């Protein structure tokens, strides 16, 4: 270090530099805002006093704290993740709290469940039943479990069948006027199943009770032990107004068609699981006297091709009646096998009784282990007995 360095004036301290900077800022602020010069002079005086005090005692100088580092702003993804975490925590807490206060439901007693089922209300509707020639009818109440046999018993109980005379027995018929045909309804068939296949837009189909010779053949006691078979030539309506001679076969619970009786080109026409026999009552241009058909028992809306919904045949009267009988019997056999629940008689619910203890045996009078009244000292059967 040279002598000039010793003689040079001392450098200003950091506090003097800060005081000078504050004075400069005050001057700039007063010049911009137009403050009072007296206020500016007072601020200068205070700045000089602070610089002198710090020069005399650095410990008394005001402590300047370093500014806190700025936190970087969160990105939108971080904000979304923070919201999801907060919601998940709140949902866990709320679910935990609700589970703590939730109690298991109390199950009803079995006796109460049975009583509710027995007392459950069944939808009952009024059904018009025509008799004979459709000039008379009666109204009966039917439910989803009402069968054709139940309807016959209700109508007979009203005395509406006494004035009629004829051969055969009484049967309920389905009159499908939208197709101009009818069929006998078996005593175990449900009316609700039959009405389900009707077109709701056309309220022309009705139920009719009349005498028929098919009643003993289709009774429950005359159900066949196996599905009947039948074969023969008939006229088949392939298109509307176009009839072709075909060999019709009833086998395997289905109807088959072929051009010849050898069966080489046989084609499945329909299955009797959802088809039944109908007699045509409307006048049609048919090549033979008797006309019958097999129609699906399902709704027409289930078929993409409406030609598969109905098949019409024509033949002589004696041949056609035989075909009707065989197809109806085959359909009865299929119903008996597939819907056996229709043939079961309803059973009354079992009576609920309280628990009972088995009777205990009444104890007899106490007896001695050894017979003291006997003259022998030793009992019979012992080694010392003689």
One Martini backbone bead per residue (centre of mass of N, CA, C, O) as a GRO file, in nm:
protein
  386
    1UNK     BB    1   0.098   0.036   0.023
    2UNK     BB    2   0.067   0.357  -0.027
    3UNK     BB    3   0.062   0.688   0.063
    4UNK     BB    4  -0.187   0.765  -0.104
    5UNK     BB    5  -0.375   0.563   0.031
    6UNK     BB    6  -0.361   0.692   0.314
    7UNK     BB    7  -0.449   0.991   0.212
    8UNK     BB    8  -0.707   0.891   0.127
    9UNK     BB    9  -1.023   0.894   0.133
   10UNK     BB   10  -1.269   0.743   0.266
   11UNK     BB   11  -1.492   0.511   0.212
   12UNK     BB   12  -1.802   0.454   0.194
   13UNK     BB   13  -2.043   0.319   0.347
   14UNK     BB   14  -2.322   0.123   0.322
   15UNK     BB   15  -2.504   0.321   0.475
   16UNK     BB   16  -2.446   0.569   0.298
   17UNK     BB   17  -2.553   0.448   0.035
   18UNK     BB   18  -2.844   0.403   0.135
   19UNK     BB   19  -2.905   0.694   0.208
   20UNK     BB   20  -2.862   0.808  -0.075
   21UNK     BB   21  -3.079   0.638  -0.213
   22UNK     BB   22  -3.320   0.746  -0.045
   23UNK     BB   23  -3.287   1.041  -0.128
   24UNK     BB   24  -3.328   0.995  -0.429
   25UNK     BB   25  -3.615   0.878  -0.405
   26UNK     BB   26  -3.743   1.121  -0.266
   27UNK     BB   27  -3.693   1.320  -0.491
   28UNK     BB   28  -3.842   1.167  -0.713
   29UNK     BB   29  -4.118   1.163  -0.568
   30UNK     BB   30  -4.150   1.470  -0.527
   31UNK     BB   31  -4.129   1.541  -0.830
   32UNK     BB   32  -4.378   1.368  -0.920
   33UNK     BB   33  -4.603   1.451  -0.686
   34UNK     BB   34  -4.553   1.735  -0.544
   35UNK     BB   35  -4.427   1.782  -0.279
   36UNK     BB   36  -4.319   1.913   0.001
   37UNK     BB   37  -4.018   2.055   0.078
   38UNK     BB   38  -4.024   2.012   0.384
   39UNK     BB   39  -4.056   1.707   0.381
   40UNK     BB   40  -3.797   1.650   0.226
   41UNK     BB   41  -3.603   1.773   0.437
   42UNK     BB   42  -3.680   1.583   0.668
   43UNK     BB   43  -3.589   1.322   0.530
   44UNK     BB   44  -3.294   1.406   0.505
   45UNK     BB   45  -3.233   1.436   0.806
   46UNK     BB   46  -3.299   1.142   0.884
   47UNK     BB   47  -3.086   1.012   0.701
   48UNK     BB   48  -2.837   1.145   0.831
   49UNK     BB   49  -2.879   1.038   1.115
   50UNK     BB   50  -2.859   0.738   1.044
   51UNK     BB   51  -2.572   0.747   0.927
   52UNK     BB   52  -2.431   0.856   1.184
   53UNK     BB   53  -2.514   0.628   1.377
   54UNK     BB   54  -2.384   0.400   1.215
   55UNK     BB   55  -2.099   0.514   1.231
   56UNK     BB   56  -2.068   0.505   1.541
   57UNK     BB   57  -2.289   0.236   1.567
   58UNK     BB   58  -2.347  -0.054   1.415
   59UNK     BB   59  -2.547  -0.198   1.619
   60UNK     BB   60  -2.776   0.044   1.585
   61UNK     BB   61  -2.841  -0.042   1.321
   62UNK     BB   62  -3.057  -0.131   1.098
   63UNK     BB   63  -3.203  -0.427   1.024
   64UNK     BB   64  -3.167  -0.605   0.724
   65UNK     BB   65  -3.377  -0.809   0.560
   66UNK     BB   66  -3.414  -1.068   0.372
   67UNK     BB   67  -3.587  -1.162   0.127
   68UNK     BB   68  -3.817  -1.373   0.035
   69UNK     BB   69  -3.856  -1.622  -0.153
   70UNK     BB   70  -4.021  -1.685  -0.427
   71UNK     BB   71  -4.298  -1.856  -0.521
   72UNK     BB   72  -4.384  -2.055  -0.747
   73UNK     BB   73  -4.621  -2.095  -0.965
   74UNK     BB   74  -4.883  -2.280  -1.027
   75UNK     BB   75  -4.998  -2.508  -1.217
   76UNK     BB   76  -5.287  -2.639  -1.340
   77UNK     BB   77  -5.215  -2.933  -1.265
   78UNK     BB   78  -5.148  -2.883  -0.965
   79UNK     BB   79  -5.426  -2.771  -0.885
   80UNK     BB   80  -5.591  -3.023  -0.962
   81UNK     BB   81  -5.445  -3.222  -0.775
   82UNK     BB   82  -5.513  -3.070  -0.511
   83UNK     BB   83  -5.823  -3.096  -0.535
   84UNK     BB   84  -5.837  -3.405  -0.545
   85UNK     BB   85  -5.702  -3.457  -0.274
   86UNK     BB   86  -5.908  -3.302  -0.102
   87UNK     BB   87  -6.163  -3.465  -0.187
   88UNK     BB   88  -6.062  -3.743  -0.101
   89UNK     BB   89  -6.028  -3.679   0.196
   90UNK     BB   90  -6.320  -3.586   0.249
   91UNK     BB   91  -6.456  -3.852   0.151
   92UNK     BB   92  -6.321  -4.038   0.357
   93UNK     BB   93  -6.430  -3.902   0.608
   94UNK     BB   94  -6.733  -3.918   0.545
   95UNK     BB   95  -6.747  -4.226   0.505
   96UNK     BB   96  -6.645  -4.301   0.782
   97UNK     BB   97  -6.869  -4.161   0.940
   98UNK     BB   98  -7.116  -4.310   0.811
   99UNK     BB   99  -7.029  -4.602   0.888
  100UNK     BB  100  -7.038  -4.564   1.195
  101UNK     BB  101  -7.367  -4.491   1.187
  102UNK     BB  102  -7.430  -4.745   1.041
  103UNK     BB  103  -7.685  -4.988   1.016
  104UNK     BB  104  -7.819  -5.283   1.014
  105UNK     BB  105  -8.072  -5.436   0.885
  106UNK     BB  106  -8.380  -5.562   0.970
  107UNK     BB  107  -8.500  -5.873   0.952
  108UNK     BB  108  -8.758  -6.049   0.884
  109UNK     BB  109  -8.961  -6.280   0.960
  110UNK     BB  110  -9.076  -6.563   0.811
  111UNK     BB  111  -9.376  -6.525   0.889
  112UNK     BB  112  -9.402  -6.240   0.763
  113UNK     BB  113  -9.335  -6.317   0.471
  114UNK     BB  114  -9.569  -6.518   0.429
  115UNK     BB  115  -9.798  -6.318   0.493
  116UNK     BB  116  -9.733  -6.118   0.263
  117UNK     BB  117  -9.771  -6.317   0.027
  118UNK     BB  118 -10.069  -6.394   0.091
  119UNK     BB  119 -10.158  -6.066   0.104
  120UNK     BB  120 -10.108  -6.008  -0.177
  121UNK     BB  121 -10.188  -5.822  -0.442
  122UNK     BB  122 -10.393  -5.903  -0.718
  123UNK     BB  123 -10.446  -5.858  -1.040
  124UNK     BB  124 -10.777  -5.764  -1.132
  125UNK     BB  125 -11.002  -5.844  -1.401
  126UNK     BB  126 -11.242  -5.791  -1.650
  127UNK     BB  127 -11.409  -6.050  -1.842
  128UNK     BB  128 -11.545  -6.125  -2.148
  129UNK     BB  129 -11.786  -6.396  -2.201
  130UNK     BB  130 -11.893  -6.587  -2.447
  131UNK     BB  131 -12.202  -6.759  -2.561
  132UNK     BB  132 -12.205  -6.946  -2.836
  133UNK     BB  133 -12.329  -6.683  -3.058
  134UNK     BB  134 -12.260  -6.391  -2.922
  135UNK     BB  135 -12.541  -6.290  -2.771
  136UNK     BB  136 -12.392  -6.377  -2.508
  137UNK     BB  137 -12.272  -6.269  -2.178
  138UNK     BB  138 -12.010  -6.266  -1.935
  139UNK     BB  139 -11.861  -6.156  -1.622
  140UNK     BB  140 -11.527  -6.198  -1.513
  141UNK     BB  141 -11.270  -6.262  -1.284
  142UNK     BB  142 -10.927  -6.209  -1.355
  143UNK     BB  143 -10.599  -6.345  -1.348
  144UNK     BB  144 -10.279  -6.452  -1.411
  145UNK     BB  145 -10.393  -6.754  -1.283
  146UNK     BB  146 -10.615  -6.794  -1.490
  147UNK     BB  147 -10.799  -7.044  -1.630
  148UNK     BB  148 -11.016  -7.207  -1.834
  149UNK     BB  149 -11.140  -7.383  -1.610
  150UNK     BB  150 -11.217  -7.148  -1.422
  151UNK     BB  151 -11.417  -7.013  -1.616
  152UNK     BB  152 -11.615  -7.248  -1.644
  153UNK     BB  153 -11.692  -7.258  -1.342
  154UNK     BB  154 -11.800  -6.966  -1.317
  155UNK     BB  155 -12.019  -6.985  -1.537
  156UNK     BB  156 -12.167  -7.232  -1.420
  157UNK     BB  157 -12.235  -7.095  -1.143
  158UNK     BB  158 -12.430  -6.877  -1.296
  159UNK     BB  159 -12.616  -7.049  -1.511
  160UNK     BB  160 -12.529  -7.011  -1.839
  161UNK     BB  161 -12.540  -7.349  -1.937
  162UNK     BB  162 -12.840  -7.476  -1.919
  163UNK     BB  163 -12.986  -7.401  -2.213
  164UNK     BB  164 -12.785  -7.586  -2.352
  165UNK     BB  165 -12.753  -7.795  -2.650
  166UNK     BB  166 -12.541  -8.088  -2.719
  167UNK     BB  167 -12.246  -8.205  -2.835
  168UNK     BB  168 -12.021  -8.269  -2.610
  169UNK     BB  169 -11.817  -8.015  -2.472
  170UNK     BB  170 -11.701  -7.767  -2.282
  171UNK     BB  171 -11.525  -7.481  -2.428
  172UNK     BB  172 -11.268  -7.263  -2.471
  173UNK     BB  173 -11.232  -6.998  -2.710
  174UNK     BB  174 -11.023  -6.855  -2.954
  175UNK     BB  175 -11.097  -6.545  -3.117
  176UNK     BB  176 -10.927  -6.461  -3.421
  177UNK     BB  177 -11.031  -6.196  -3.609
  178UNK     BB  178 -10.768  -6.086  -3.751
  179UNK     BB  179 -10.754  -6.397  -3.903
  180UNK     BB  180 -11.006  -6.587  -3.908
  181UNK     BB  181 -10.994  -6.768  -3.626
  182UNK     BB  182 -10.983  -7.081  -3.424
  183UNK     BB  183 -10.951  -7.227  -3.084
  184UNK     BB  184 -10.900  -7.448  -2.841
  185UNK     BB  185 -10.887  -7.428  -2.489
  186UNK     BB  186 -10.728  -7.546  -2.246
  187UNK     BB  187 -10.784  -7.593  -1.907
  188UNK     BB  188 -10.458  -7.515  -1.834
  189UNK     BB  189 -10.469  -7.249  -1.962
  190UNK     BB  190 -10.376  -6.916  -1.977
  191UNK     BB  191 -10.512  -6.607  -2.042
  192UNK     BB  192 -10.256  -6.427  -2.031
  193UNK     BB  193 -10.098  -6.576  -2.260
  194UNK     BB  194 -10.303  -6.518  -2.485
  195UNK     BB  195 -10.320  -6.201  -2.464
  196UNK     BB  196 -10.011  -6.146  -2.529
  197UNK     BB  197 -10.058  -6.215  -2.855
  198UNK     BB  198 -10.220  -5.975  -2.894
  199UNK     BB  199 -10.339  -5.697  -3.051
  200UNK     BB  200 -10.372  -5.391  -2.897
  201UNK     BB  201 -10.492  -5.220  -3.143
  202UNK     BB  202 -10.690  -5.482  -3.172
  203UNK     BB  203 -11.015  -5.522  -3.020
  204UNK     BB  204 -11.134  -5.838  -3.148
  205UNK     BB  205 -11.063  -6.040  -2.945
  206UNK     BB  206 -11.208  -6.340  -2.800
  207UNK     BB  207 -11.414  -6.527  -2.577
  208UNK     BB  208 -11.558  -6.866  -2.620
  209UNK     BB  209 -11.836  -7.070  -2.539
  210UNK     BB  210 -11.855  -7.419  -2.647
  211UNK     BB  211 -11.946  -7.694  -2.815
  212UNK     BB  212 -11.732  -7.998  -2.841
  213UNK     BB  213 -11.556  -8.291  -2.953
  214UNK     BB  214 -11.264  -8.202  -2.819
  215UNK     BB  215 -11.292  -8.221  -2.510
  216UNK     BB  216 -11.206  -8.525  -2.447
  217UNK     BB  217 -10.928  -8.509  -2.601
  218UNK     BB  218 -10.825  -8.230  -2.428
  219UNK     BB  219 -10.806  -8.345  -2.169
  220UNK     BB  220 -10.619  -8.423  -1.895
  221UNK     BB  221 -10.676  -8.742  -1.907
  222UNK     BB  222 -10.582  -8.745  -2.242
  223UNK     BB  223 -10.288  -8.751  -2.225
  224UNK     BB  224 -10.016  -8.830  -2.383
  225UNK     BB  225  -9.718  -9.026  -2.354
  226UNK     BB  226  -9.673  -8.931  -2.656
  227UNK     BB  227  -9.594  -8.798  -2.946
  228UNK     BB  228  -9.757  -8.761  -3.219
  229UNK     BB  229  -9.805  -8.885  -3.556
  230UNK     BB  230  -9.809  -8.750  -3.904
  231UNK     BB  231  -9.920  -8.803  -4.254
  232UNK     BB  232  -9.946  -8.602  -4.565
  233UNK     BB  233 -10.127  -8.454  -4.813
  234UNK     BB  234 -10.126  -8.100  -4.896
  235UNK     BB  235 -10.226  -7.764  -4.909
  236UNK     BB  236  -9.995  -7.494  -4.955
  237UNK     BB  237  -9.944  -7.154  -4.866
  238UNK     BB  238  -9.677  -6.982  -4.986
  239UNK     BB  239  -9.866  -6.758  -5.092
  240UNK     BB  240 -10.082  -6.526  -5.163
  241UNK     BB  241 -10.293  -6.742  -5.348
  242UNK     BB  242 -10.066  -6.976  -5.334
  243UNK     BB  243 -10.071  -7.325  -5.420
  244UNK     BB  244  -9.912  -7.626  -5.281
  245UNK     BB  245  -9.806  -7.946  -5.299
  246UNK     BB  246  -9.751  -8.123  -4.986
  247UNK     BB  247  -9.557  -8.298  -4.747
  248UNK     BB  248  -9.680  -8.361  -4.430
  249UNK     BB  249  -9.507  -8.359  -4.103
  250UNK     BB  250  -9.544  -8.518  -3.778
  251UNK     BB  251  -9.250  -8.462  -3.583
  252UNK     BB  252  -9.065  -8.388  -3.319
  253UNK     BB  253  -9.264  -8.151  -3.237
  254UNK     BB  254  -9.309  -8.098  -3.557
  255UNK     BB  255  -9.312  -7.936  -3.879
  256UNK     BB  256  -9.290  -8.076  -4.211
  257UNK     BB  257  -9.158  -8.025  -4.549
  258UNK     BB  258  -9.226  -8.178  -4.877
  259UNK     BB  259  -9.254  -8.288  -5.205
  260UNK     BB  260  -9.205  -8.575  -5.093
  261UNK     BB  261  -9.231  -8.891  -4.918
  262UNK     BB  262  -8.909  -8.940  -4.865
  263UNK     BB  263  -8.764  -8.681  -4.712
  264UNK     BB  264  -8.510  -8.534  -4.853
  265UNK     BB  265  -8.649  -8.219  -4.866
  266UNK     BB  266  -8.690  -8.140  -4.583
  267UNK     BB  267  -8.860  -7.879  -4.391
  268UNK     BB  268  -8.875  -7.666  -4.138
  269UNK     BB  269  -9.155  -7.493  -4.021
  270UNK     BB  270  -9.225  -7.575  -3.707
  271UNK     BB  271  -9.278  -7.546  -3.358
  272UNK     BB  272  -9.483  -7.660  -3.080
  273UNK     BB  273  -9.380  -7.462  -2.855
  274UNK     BB  274  -9.513  -7.185  -3.039
  275UNK     BB  275  -9.748  -7.363  -3.176
  276UNK     BB  276 -10.087  -7.374  -3.317
  277UNK     BB  277 -10.407  -7.482  -3.388
  278UNK     BB  278 -10.632  -7.365  -3.654
  279UNK     BB  279 -10.950  -7.263  -3.763
  280UNK     BB  280 -11.096  -7.154  -4.044
  281UNK     BB  281 -11.371  -6.899  -4.076
  282UNK     BB  282 -11.293  -6.760  -4.320
  283UNK     BB  283 -11.328  -6.675  -4.639
  284UNK     BB  284 -11.147  -6.869  -4.879
  285UNK     BB  285 -10.932  -6.942  -5.152
  286UNK     BB  286 -10.957  -7.282  -5.173
  287UNK     BB  287 -10.909  -7.610  -5.299
  288UNK     BB  288 -11.056  -7.694  -5.037
  289UNK     BB  289 -11.281  -7.729  -4.778
  290UNK     BB  290 -11.056  -7.749  -4.562
  291UNK     BB  291 -10.919  -7.505  -4.320
  292UNK     BB  292 -10.594  -7.464  -4.177
  293UNK     BB  293 -10.368  -7.367  -3.901
  294UNK     BB  294 -10.045  -7.234  -3.795
  295UNK     BB  295  -9.979  -7.042  -3.499
  296UNK     BB  296  -9.840  -6.825  -3.310
  297UNK     BB  297  -9.821  -6.753  -2.950
  298UNK     BB  298  -9.685  -6.506  -3.025
  299UNK     BB  299  -9.588  -6.216  -3.118
  300UNK     BB  300  -9.545  -6.047  -3.418
  301UNK     BB  301  -9.289  -5.873  -3.320
  302UNK     BB  302  -9.082  -6.133  -3.314
  303UNK     BB  303  -9.087  -6.110  -3.633
  304UNK     BB  304  -8.920  -6.041  -3.922
  305UNK     BB  305  -9.092  -6.261  -4.074
  306UNK     BB  306  -9.432  -6.285  -4.131
  307UNK     BB  307  -9.439  -6.573  -4.276
  308UNK     BB  308  -9.360  -6.731  -3.994
  309UNK     BB  309  -9.639  -6.687  -3.828
  310UNK     BB  310  -9.808  -6.825  -4.077
  311UNK     BB  311  -9.983  -7.141  -4.169
  312UNK     BB  312 -10.161  -7.270  -4.454
  313UNK     BB  313 -10.419  -7.522  -4.506
  314UNK     BB  314 -10.558  -7.774  -4.742
  315UNK     BB  315 -10.846  -8.006  -4.734
  316UNK     BB  316 -11.023  -8.238  -4.642
  317UNK     BB  317 -11.233  -8.277  -4.383
  318UNK     BB  318 -11.131  -8.548  -4.260
  319UNK     BB  319 -10.829  -8.473  -4.279
  320UNK     BB  320 -10.837  -8.204  -4.120
  321UNK     BB  321 -10.946  -8.316  -3.848
  322UNK     BB  322 -10.704  -8.502  -3.802
  323UNK     BB  323 -10.489  -8.284  -3.795
  324UNK     BB  324 -10.601  -8.123  -3.559
  325UNK     BB  325 -10.587  -8.346  -3.345
  326UNK     BB  326 -10.279  -8.406  -3.361
  327UNK     BB  327 -10.170  -8.120  -3.306
  328UNK     BB  328 -10.312  -8.074  -3.034
  329UNK     BB  329 -10.182  -8.317  -2.888
  330UNK     BB  330  -9.886  -8.233  -2.930
  331UNK     BB  331  -9.917  -7.967  -2.777
  332UNK     BB  332 -10.001  -8.090  -2.505
  333UNK     BB  333  -9.740  -8.245  -2.458
  334UNK     BB  334  -9.551  -7.999  -2.456
  335UNK     BB  335  -9.687  -7.852  -2.219
  336UNK     BB  336  -9.645  -8.081  -2.010
  337UNK     BB  337  -9.325  -8.071  -2.028
  338UNK     BB  338  -9.264  -7.748  -2.011
  339UNK     BB  339  -9.549  -7.688  -1.819
  340UNK     BB  340  -9.597  -7.851  -1.537
  341UNK     BB  341  -9.719  -7.630  -1.344
  342UNK     BB  342 -10.017  -7.638  -1.472
  343UNK     BB  343 -10.074  -7.946  -1.338
  344UNK     BB  344 -10.067  -7.833  -1.057
  345UNK     BB  345 -10.201  -7.835  -0.759
  346UNK     BB  346 -10.282  -7.628  -0.525
  347UNK     BB  347 -10.131  -7.556  -0.219
  348UNK     BB  348 -10.147  -7.523   0.098
  349UNK     BB  349 -10.013  -7.372   0.341
  350UNK     BB  350  -9.834  -7.435   0.598
  351UNK     BB  351  -9.862  -7.482   0.924
  352UNK     BB  352  -9.782  -7.294   1.200
  353UNK     BB  353  -9.600  -7.424   1.470
  354UNK     BB  354  -9.496  -7.483   1.762
  355UNK     BB  355  -9.288  -7.594   1.982
  356UNK     BB  356  -9.234  -7.940   2.083
  357UNK     BB  357  -9.211  -8.171   2.323
  358UNK     BB  358  -9.118  -8.464   2.411
  359UNK     BB  359  -9.229  -8.727   2.571
  360UNK     BB  360  -9.182  -8.845   2.877
  361UNK     BB  361  -9.107  -9.096   3.082
  362UNK     BB  362  -9.256  -9.247   3.329
  363UNK     BB  363  -9.162  -9.322   3.629
  364UNK     BB  364  -9.118  -9.576   3.826
  365UNK     BB  365  -9.099  -9.770   4.077
  366UNK     BB  366  -8.892  -9.848   4.312
  367UNK     BB  367  -8.631 -10.100   4.304
  368UNK     BB  368  -8.452 -10.348   4.399
  369UNK     BB  369  -8.159 -10.508   4.311
  370UNK     BB  370  -8.245 -10.725   4.527
  371UNK     BB  371  -8.417 -11.009   4.600
  372UNK     BB  372  -8.542 -11.057   4.933
  373UNK     BB  373  -8.792 -11.270   4.899
  374UNK     BB  374  -8.619 -11.486   4.834
  375UNK     BB  375  -8.491 -11.796   4.931
  376UNK     BB  376  -8.253 -11.739   4.774
  377UNK     BB  377  -7.945 -11.596   4.790
  378UNK     BB  378  -7.907 -11.657   4.497
  379UNK     BB  379  -7.932 -11.563   4.189
  380UNK     BB  380  -8.032 -11.623   3.895
  381UNK     BB  381  -7.726 -11.698   3.701
  382UNK     BB  382  -7.534 -11.765   3.904
  383UNK     BB  383  -7.272 -11.966   4.012
  384UNK     BB  384  -7.416 -12.033   4.311
  385UNK     BB  385  -7.660 -12.131   4.172
  386UNK     BB  386  -7.903 -12.424   4.195
   0.00000   0.00000   0.00000
